[in-house]
Amino acid sequence: MKRIKCELMYDGSRFSGYQSQLNDRTVQQELEKALWKIHKKMPIKTHASGRTDAGVHAMGQIVHFDTPIDMPADRWARALNGELPSDVSVKRTEAVPDTFHARYSVTGKEYRYRIYRTPYRDPFRTSYAYHYPYPLDVERMKAAAVHLMGEHDFTSFCSAKTDKENKVRTVTNISFMEDGDNLEVRFTGTGFLYNMVRIMMGTLIKVGNGRMEPDEVAKILADRSRRHAGQTAPAAGLYLWQVFYHSN
């Protein structure tokens, strides 16, 4: 058996998230369906770096699977893309040792959140960025983001549905990129809890629109209560951008 590592990109708009579900369309189901066809109706289990929610996109989701097929590793990308639907694509594939695991070998991740700030809604961007037609003070958002960086208990910034008991995570960097009416916020860290990036983003927006002071973010972290943080920002603006491993 060979272990193959895949880097995927997908448009999350028409998916109910990455992870397989009983009655909904997911990225994992489409990927395993493609592998099932290539393996002549033999089920192949895939393992991802983590799940993404409905509507969330990916530019660099990492998945691995084991296969008995003796094919050059780099040819798997073409083989899979020939069977996958148009909203999923395999960017590259490579052979990895059996010790590699797409989830358990992760050392960090980068997410990006995109906002566009036109006074009108753009139907060509609605599924790929959050439309926010109101003023945002990015300097205030930057001041608030400083409090989120470092190692903290992020209980206040994760969904009550999270299955993780340990909510201590390390956010290594938060940066802001502006280009006209577009704003992109980049989050990197050793790991993220369920909805953590979207809740951090919703809180930064609340600071940016003047409804919260930047220094309040430190108090929210200390309170360890979800009710004090901002709303969960919409899924459409979020991208799993890159997953880091020791070999990156």
Secondary structure, DSSP 8 states (H G I E B T S, - for coil): -EEEEEEEEE-GGG-S-SS--SSS--HHHHHHHHHHHHTTS----EEES----TT-EEEEEEEEEEE-----GGGHHHHHHTTS-TTEEEEEEEEE-TT--TTTT--EEEEEEEEE--SS--TTTTTTSEE--S---HHHHHHHHHHHSEEEE-GGGS-TT---S--EEEEEEEEEEEETTEEEEEEEES---TTHHHHHHHHHHHHHTTSS-TTHHHHHHHHT-GGGS-----GGGEEEEEEE-TT-
